[in-house]
Amino acid sequence: MGRTHASRRSQVNSWIMYDWANSAYITVVVAAVYPPFFRSIMIEAGFAEGDATAIWAYTTSLALAIISIAGPLLGAITDHKGGKKKLLALSAGIGIAATSLLIFSDSLGYLAVCAIFIVSNIGYSASILFYESLLPHIAPREEIDSISARGYTLGYLGGGLLLLLNVLWLTFPAWFGLDGLTSAVKASLISVAVWWGLFSIPILKNVPEPAILAVSGRSSFKADLNAGLHRLLCTFREAARYKQLLYFLPAFWLYYEAIGTIIKMATAYGDEIGIGRIDMVIALLLTQFIGIPCTMGFSRLAKRLDAKTGILIGLSIYALAITGAYFMHTAVHFYLLAVLIGLAQGGTQALSRSLFAVMVPRTRSAEFFGLFSTCEKAAGIFGPLLFGLIGQLTGESRFGIILLGVFLVVGMLLLVKVDVRKGIEEAGRKDQEAALDLV
């Protein structure tokens, strides 16, 4: 019994460590350091200020569009054939390699820069799909909220610590033997690749490949693809059996549309309105460290109330942040926005992931997390895409913030209607049926 408990704890800790590993990418590359550097490259290529912001938005949207289409199919194939960990390793490896290549951004054409960033984002997003699909296999239902929150908390800490080092490089490059700001940005990108690769080792070493229900044996790629498509089509045909889950997904898609756009567009928008790069990076560093205790606070809140209520509280804080973002003009405003986001971001994301996890059948976890990933990534498509389009049409990206508020409010209204207890019962019945089929 003791060995079993120790083994499970090792698996949980190793799973959580991947949040520490991958958060460096989203924190440094997507949110803090790289967007202003990307914009400067677009401006040097002849694009106007607003257009440079829009290109960042469009590039981000295209990357997520690709993975949102492929995600459910990849999930269905791995549920049928297995190999979640192998595809986690492969996708992370692609993301790490592409992140390393971003250091050549200032010596490449703007189309090549966009392409490399897209590949890095696809690798990151695909790895998250397979990572999250492992959660129901290592965590008892009663512990999913806390384990998910611990993952996000460790992610905030890891991303924050690396960003803190990067801030020092950006602010005092000469202290570290760097030539200037551009060299510091490139050093930050390399540090992300090293960090991501190094701390991915525990999950690949210690978390076992989940058992599958399919008959073992060798098969062709075409056969696996057909099986995955068949399994995916069966999921859609059985959608009526997961009514609460299907109520949750559009709610999540809408409110995450706002959250994801804020994460991806904050520094690009701040750069457009003239806020200094160092101020923005420090503000986002503040978000990271505020998020550490607040994410765990949301986990405790979910135990006292429930996960859905915790999400609604977090979204209410986001509504306040979005309102303030519309009137933002100075670095002080950006710092205040960073504080509000830090209060709500990690807790809202963690509880959304764990709420979904308790309503999915474990026997089809990767497939359903493929759908979850699709909603998450689709949110990353339309939010930045419309944000950039509105900015180009109006000449000012500020008006795109109004759209984010609409997404958030409608998502909250839909979430209120989700009956979590019924959702858990629906998933449990499916797992029981799958177990009986094996007898």
Buried (B, 14 or more C-beta within 10 A) or exposed (E): EEEEEEEBEBBBBBBBBBBBBBBBBBBBBBBBBBBBBBBBBBBEBEBEBBBBBBBBBBBBBBBBBBBBEBBBBBBBBBBBBBBBBEBBBBBBBBBBBBBBBBBEBBEBEBEEBBBBBBBBBBBBBBBBBBBBBBBBBBBEBEBBBBBBBBBBBBBBBBBBBBBBBBBEBBBEBEEEEBEEBBBBBBBBBEBBBBBBBEBBBBBBEBBEEBEBEEEEEEBEEEEBBBBBBEBBEEBEEEEEBBBBBBBBBBBBBBBBBBBBBBBBBBBBBBBBBEBEBEBBBBBBBBBBBBBBBBBBBBBBBBEEEBBBBBBBBBBEBBBEBBEBBEEBEEBEBBBBBBEBBBBBBBBBBBBBBBBBBBBBBBBBBBBBBBBBBBBBBBBBBBBBBBBBBBBBEEEBBBBBBEBBBEBBBBBBEBBEEBBBEEBBEBBBEBBEEBEEEEE
